Amino acid sequence: MADLDEIRRVYEMLDENADGVVNVGELCGFINKLGISMSEDDVRSILRKPLQSEDCCSLRFEDFVEFHQYIFYSQDNEENDESKDLMEAFRVFDQNKDGYISSNELQHVLSTMGLIPGGQDPQKCEKMICRFDTDCNGVLDFSEFKSMMSSKILP
């Protein structure tokens, strides 16, 4: 866990009016300064789960520490959400629903999305699949697809 003094420093920075409480407006203002557009209702919604409270109008320091732990140390939630998103993407590419992505399926979806020109040399998609095809069966299963997507390499 991060140093408690460091968390307190962040908390005090967020507490713009120095009243000892970070209210939703202060937190929302900070998030918006980061370039993330969120309403106060959005911020309340985010706070409800870790604080397990419907009254999420303000955060005492103890609440903020709890919120910090939830955000930074509950990666299981993020990983589950990421896996769900990747599975949805995998299903888009797996057009024949056989549990694998072939080079033809990859090429079709990428060209449909405008990521590669239609009719592009199919060997480029074959090479792409080959690079991540750890079991050398010529297609990508979900695990191999995850590796490909995390590499951020697309044609």
C-alpha positions as CSV (number, residue, x, y, z in Angstrom):
1,M,0.0,0.0,0.0
2,A,1.1,3.5,-0.7
3,D,2.6,5.5,2.2
4,L,-0.2,6.9,4.4
5,D,1.6,10.3,4.4
6,E,1.5,10.3,0.6
7,I,-2.2,9.5,0.6
8,R,-2.8,12.3,3.1
9,R,-0.9,14.8,0.9
10,V,-3.2,13.9,-2.0
11,Y,-6.3,14.1,0.2
12,E,-5.3,17.6,1.4
13,M,-4.6,18.7,-2.2
14,L,-8.1,17.6,-3.1
15,D,-9.6,19.3,-0.1
16,E,-9.6,22.7,-1.8
17,N,-11.5,24.6,0.9
18,A,-9.4,22.9,3.7
19,D,-12.5,21.9,5.7
20,G,-11.1,18.4,6.4
21,V,-13.5,16.7,4.0
22,V,-13.3,16.1,0.3
23,N,-16.7,16.6,-1.2
24,V,-18.0,15.2,-4.5
25,G,-17.6,18.6,-6.1
26,E,-13.9,18.9,-5.2
27,L,-13.3,15.3,-6.5
28,C,-15.3,16.0,-9.6
29,G,-13.3,19.2,-10.3
30,F,-10.0,17.4,-9.9
31,I,-11.1,14.6,-12.3
32,N,-12.3,17.2,-14.9
33,K,-8.9,19.0,-14.6
34,L,-7.4,15.7,-15.7
35,G,-9.4,15.9,-18.9
36,I,-12.0,13.3,-17.9
37,S,-15.5,14.7,-18.2
38,M,-17.6,13.4,-15.3
39,S,-20.7,14.7,-13.6
40,E,-21.1,14.8,-9.8
41,D,-23.6,11.9,-10.2
42,D,-21.0,9.9,-12.0
43,V,-18.5,10.5,-9.2
44,R,-21.1,9.5,-6.6
45,S,-21.8,6.3,-8.5
46,I,-18.1,5.4,-8.5
47,L,-17.8,6.1,-4.8
48,R,-20.9,4.0,-3.8
49,K,-19.3,0.6,-4.4
50,P,-16.1,0.9,-2.4
51,L,-17.7,2.9,0.4
52,Q,-20.9,0.7,0.3
53,S,-23.0,3.7,1.1
54,E,-25.7,5.6,-0.7
55,D,-24.5,8.8,1.0
56,C,-21.5,9.6,-1.1
57,C,-21.4,13.3,-0.9
58,S,-18.2,13.7,1.0
59,L,-15.1,11.7,2.0
60,R,-13.4,11.8,5.3
61,F,-9.8,10.9,5.3
62,E,-10.6,7.3,6.4
63,D,-13.1,7.0,3.5
64,F,-10.5,8.3,1.1
65,V,-8.0,5.7,2.3
66,E,-10.6,3.0,1.7
67,F,-11.4,4.4,-1.7
68,H,-7.7,4.5,-2.6
69,Q,-7.3,0.8,-1.6
70,Y,-10.3,-0.2,-3.7
71,I,-9.0,1.7,-6.8
72,F,-5.4,0.6,-6.6
73,Y,-5.6,-2.8,-5.0
74,S,-8.7,-4.5,-6.4
75,Q,-7.2,-5.3,-9.7
76,D,-9.3,-8.5,-9.9
77,N,-12.3,-6.3,-10.8
78,E,-10.3,-4.5,-13.6
79,E,-9.0,-7.8,-14.9
80,N,-12.4,-9.3,-15.0
81,D,-13.8,-6.3,-16.9
82,E,-10.8,-6.4,-19.2
83,S,-11.3,-10.1,-19.9
84,K,-15.0,-9.5,-20.6
85,D,-14.1,-6.8,-23.0
86,L,-11.5,-8.9,-24.7
87,M,-14.0,-11.8,-25.0
88,E,-16.5,-9.6,-26.7
89,A,-13.8,-8.4,-29.1
90,F,-12.7,-12.0,-29.7
91,R,-16.3,-12.9,-30.6
92,V,-16.4,-10.2,-33.2
93,F,-13.3,-11.6,-34.9
94,D,-14.4,-15.3,-34.5
95,Q,-17.1,-15.0,-37.2
96,N,-17.8,-18.7,-37.6
97,K,-18.0,-19.1,-33.8
98,D,-15.6,-22.1,-33.7
99,G,-13.5,-20.6,-30.9
100,Y,-10.6,-19.6,-33.1
101,I,-9.7,-16.6,-35.3
102,S,-8.4,-17.5,-38.8
103,S,-6.4,-15.2,-41.0
104,N,-9.5,-14.8,-43.2
105,E,-11.6,-13.7,-40.2
106,L,-8.9,-11.4,-39.0
107,Q,-8.5,-9.8,-42.5
108,H,-12.3,-9.5,-43.0
109,V,-12.9,-7.7,-39.6
110,L,-9.9,-5.4,-39.9
111,S,-10.9,-4.4,-43.4
112,T,-14.5,-3.9,-42.4
113,M,-13.3,-1.6,-39.6
114,G,-11.1,0.3,-42.0
115,L,-7.9,-0.7,-40.3
116,I,-6.5,-2.3,-43.4
117,P,-7.4,-1.8,-47.1
118,G,-9.9,-4.3,-48.4
119,G,-8.3,-6.9,-50.6
120,Q,-4.9,-6.5,-48.9
121,D,-2.5,-9.3,-49.2
122,P,-3.8,-12.1,-46.9
123,Q,-0.3,-13.1,-46.1
124,K,0.0,-10.1,-43.8
125,C,-2.8,-11.4,-41.6
126,E,-1.3,-14.9,-41.7
127,K,2.1,-13.5,-40.5
128,M,0.3,-11.6,-37.8
129,I,-1.5,-14.8,-36.6
130,C,1.8,-16.7,-36.9
131,R,3.5,-14.3,-34.6
132,F,1.0,-15.0,-31.7
133,D,0.1,-18.6,-32.6
134,T,2.0,-20.3,-29.8
135,D,0.6,-23.8,-30.5
136,C,1.3,-23.5,-34.3
137,N,-2.2,-24.5,-35.4
138,G,-2.6,-21.6,-37.8
139,V,-5.4,-19.9,-35.8
140,L,-5.6,-17.8,-32.6
141,D,-7.5,-19.1,-29.5
142,F,-8.6,-16.6,-26.9
143,S,-5.3,-16.7,-24.9
144,E,-3.3,-16.0,-28.1
145,F,-5.7,-13.3,-29.0
146,K,-5.2,-11.6,-25.6
147,S,-1.5,-11.7,-26.2
148,M,-1.9,-10.1,-29.6
149,M,-4.2,-7.4,-28.3
150,S,-1.9,-6.5,-25.4
151,S,1.0,-6.2,-27.8
152,K,-0.7,-3.3,-29.6
153,I,0.6,-4.5,-32.9
154,L,-1.9,-4.2,-35.7
155,P,-1.1,-3.9,-39.5
